[in-house]
């Protein structure tokens, strides 16, 4: 009788342990799926924001083209480069210059007309007004460099988004670093 009770207790513990493991696994799956849904949502928001930014650049390019030539529509985005700014708020790094040099080489190899919009962005530290100024200076630093490399000023336009269009959360150092950038959109 004692052996039966011990055996029954052992089987019960084993069964209960199995159920707890199954519940634990189910909880873990739910947590992972929730985290994945959050990441998917953030990525989709980033893609939508990027699409909106490019569409705004296309709209501005079409308006500029129409104003100077009467009519016509811009065909497509030829290239898009992201230039990061780290230590100094609006000085180009050697990596940034190399990336822009590659872009200039690609532009020289095309026979198509193009329009370049340079968008300055910042993280969210500091005042909005100060960040707007830093965004402008970042865009201008890229514009000046491209002009020094032979791209005519008439093809270059700048706009500052300041902290209003982040690509990453501003609550981490890594996110703030990702947001300190200029986006160069080449439209043909």
N, C-alpha and C positions, 0 to 999 in steps of 0.2 A: 504494500500500500504506500509506504514512504517512497519507494522507488518510482511508483506511478506519479505521485505528486511532484517529485523533483523533475521527472521527465516532462510532465505537463507544463510545469513552470518554465523549463528550459525552452520548450516549443513555443510557449506564449511569448516569452521574451524575444525569441528569434523572429516570430511573426510581427510583433510590435516594432522591433528594430527595423525590419524590412519596410514597414509602412512609414516609419519616420524618415528613412532614407529616401523613399519615394517622394514624400512630402517635401523634403529638403531639396531634392533634385527639381521638383516642380517649381518651388519658390525661386531657385536659382535661374531656371529657364525664364520665368516671368520677369525677373530682374534684368537679365541679359536682353530680353526682347524689349523691355522698356527703355534701357539705355540705347539700344540700336535704333529704336523709334525716335529718340531724342536726337541722335547723331544724324539720322536721315532727314529729320525736320530741319536741323541747322544747315545741312548741306543743301537741301532744296531751297532754303531761304537765301543762302549765299549765291546759288546759281540764279535765282530770280533777281537778286540785287545786281549781280553782274550783268545779266541780260538787260535790266532797266538802265544801268549805267551806259552800256554800249548803245542801246536804243536812243538815249538822250544825246549821246555823241553823234549818232547818225542823223538825228533830227536837226541838231545844230549845224552839222556839215551840209545837209540839204538846204537849210535856210541860208547859209553863207554862199553856197553855190548858186542858188536861185537869185540872191541879191546881186551877185557879180556877173552872172551870165544869162540871166533871164529865166531859164527853166532847166529842168533835168533833175535826175535823182542819182544819188550816190549808190553804187552797186553793192559793195560788200566791205566787210572788215578784212583788210589785208594782213594785219599783224596786230598783236597785243602783247606788250611787255610790261612786267611789273618791276619797278626799280625800288629796292629797299633802302631806307635811311636808318642808320643806327646811332653811332656815337655823336655825330654833329647833326643838328636838326635839318640842314638843307645843303650839305656838301656831298657831292657824288663820291662814292667809294671807287676803288680801282675795278671792282666787280661790276658796278653800275656802268662805268665808262666802257668796259669790255662788252657788256650787253648792248649798250647803245651803239657802239661801233659795229657790231654784227647787224643791228637793225639798219644802220646807214648803208652798209654793204648790200643788204637785200633791197633797199629802196633804190639804190643806184642801178641795180640789175633789172628793174622794171621800167617799162616804157609808158606806164599808165600814170595819169594824174592822181595825186593823192592829197589827203587832208589829214593832219595829225592833231589830235586833241590830247593834251597832257593834263591829267587829273591829279591834283595834289591831295593827299590824305594824311591824317594824323591819328594818334590815339586820343583817348578822352581825358587825359590829365591836363590840368590847366583850364583856363577860361575858353569859351567857344570863340571869342574874338581873337585871342592869341593863337588858337589853333587854326583859325581861318587864315591868318597871316602866315603861319608856318606852312600850311598847305599851299598857299600862293607861292611862297618862296621855293618850295620843293619843285613845283611845276615849272617855275621860271628857271631854276637851275638846270633842269632837263632841257628846256627850250633853248637856253643860251648854249648849252653844250652841243645840241643838235645843229644849231645855226653855225657854230664854230667848225663843225664837221662838214659844212657845205649845204645844209638843208635851208632853203630860203625861208625867211620869216613869214612870208605870205602863206605858207603851208602849215604854219604852227599856231595853235591856239591853246590857251591855258585856262583852267578853271580849278577853284579850290573847293573841295567838299569838307575840308577840316575833319572833325570827328564824326560827321553824320553818316558815313558809309563804311563802317568797320567790316573787315573780313574775318575777324576773330573777336572773342569776348575781351573786353578791356580790363577784366578783373584778375588777369595773370600777366606776368612779365612777358611770357611768350606771345600772348595775344596782343599786348601793346606793341611789341616789336613788329609783329605781322602787319599791324595797322599803320605803321610809319612807312609810307610808300608813295610812289607816284605811278600811275598807270598811263601807259602810252598806247593810244588806240590809233592805228593807221587805217584810214578808210579810203577805198578806191571807188 
